[in-house]
Amino acid sequence: MKSTTENLSPTRVKLTIEVPFDEFKPALDKAYKSIGSQIQVPGFRRGKVPAAVVDQRVGRGVVLDEAINAALPDWYRQALVETNLQPLGQPEIDLSKFADGEDIEVTAELDVRPEIELPDLSSIAVEVEDVDVTDADIDEQVEGLRERFATYTGVERGAEAGDQVTIDLAAAHKDGTEIEDATAEGLPYRVGGAEMLDGLDEAVTGLEPGSTATFATTLVGGELKDTEVDVTVTVTEVKQTELPELDEEFVQMASEFDTVEELRADLRERITRGKRMEQAAEARDLVLEEILTKVDAPLPENLVTEEITARRQQIEQQLAMSGVAFEQYLDDQEQTADEFEAELEKSVRDSIVSQFVLDQIVATDEIGLDDNELTQHIMRRAQQSGEDPNSYIQHIMEHNHVPEMVSEVLRGKALASLVEGATVTSKSGAAVDLKALQADGSLKGEGDDAEAEDADKA
């Protein structure tokens, strides 16, 4: 078998496969045996019917068709290996020359990754946020911890900011007509949270249990979005929030530390680590965005169209599951249909170019991975999904997602190498060292022990 290629465009290749008829005979013999086992001829056992008899019964053409259909996939795969082609999507295959007893010629047109000229990475410079941890950041975390251990006591007074109240709501149009789908009873609400309706905090403040108030507001969701209504709120219960004292007794009860100073020091370290990860992720995204502005990569339009269709269908399915109409989604995003389509296409094109760039770096730099890197990545994905590691691994094995995981790790390592080659500074002008950037945006060394333990268990 002989394979040759012809470039039709930067993203389209014509693959020609030439097969001597002698190399086709094993497939032909197999087809005779298969068809012979399906027909019954007096005097012959199934599967032992001679080729000449099969020709008489079903015709030589039927056998040739079955043999060529069985052989084509193997020839195509072998030709891809010989020519080192990596197809994008399904090929258009044509049996250009096929006559009994003569050499066979097959042509296939397929989309391939274009060769991309990468910019000089030393010219890439991005600016990221500073890692700045303030006392206010730590205070916020401490208050959150205290709120987790808060107690609530019922009181017979007007509701105040920070109180937990139970309320009933009923909405009506401006003409007084009640809105059946806009009523609720027994809703818990924290006064001052501004989490539900504009004007609710002001209406509830000062109301005692059993008291009612009416206020005007505009609905922000559902079929009546942007409708001006009157809402009647009734407070049925008021509970005063009591936070525990921030002392050593509380710290020892709520954490593994003995003193308030130790707790605050640990929170500062955790917040710093989190902001460093945010900084690393920001650098990763900015570097890739900057490279995309400097790369001219032709794209296979078939691939772009298929990906746009797939993403649009995914969005529509998610909206349907949430009970949200597509028109309402556009209103919420403050987009027109044309703007949505334009943004979707840009997102798809940028995503494809990003993959092409990273895959080329993987190939050029011969980036590889070991089992431990793949295992840790799978464990992180399992943790992010909230699934049991064993169940998650079983799922990706059954659905053949391992190659996808391998690509994610390799592309992540390629992206990390891009970031290392770029100049990254903070807004204060300080150089940012991001050599520890991992595929998922985290930093090397963080959580490795826990991940290794989970991996051993899995």
Secondary structure, 3 states (H helix, E strand, C coil): CEEEEEEEECCEEEEEEEECHHHHHHHHHHHHHHHHCCCCCCCCCCCCCCHHHHHHHHCHHHHHHHHHHHHHHHHHHHHHHHHCCCECCCCEEEEEECCCCCCEEEEEEEEECCCCCCCCHHHCEEEECCCCCCHHHHHHHHHHHHHHCCEEEECCCCCCCCCEEEEEEEEECCCCCEEEEEEEEEEEEECCCCCCCCCHHHHHCCCCCCCEEEEEEECCCCCCCCCEEEEEEEEEEEEEEECCCCCHHHHHHHCCCCCHHHHHHHHHHHHHHHHHHHHHHHHHHHHHHHHHHHCCCCCCHHHHHHHHHHHHHHHHHHHHHHCCCHHHHHHHHCCCHHHHHHHHHHHHHHHHHHHHHHHHHHHHCCCCCCHHHHHHHHHHHHHHHCCCHHHHHHHHHHCCCHHHHHHHHHHHHHHHHHHHHCEEEECCCCECCCCCECCCCCECCCCHHHHHHHHHHC
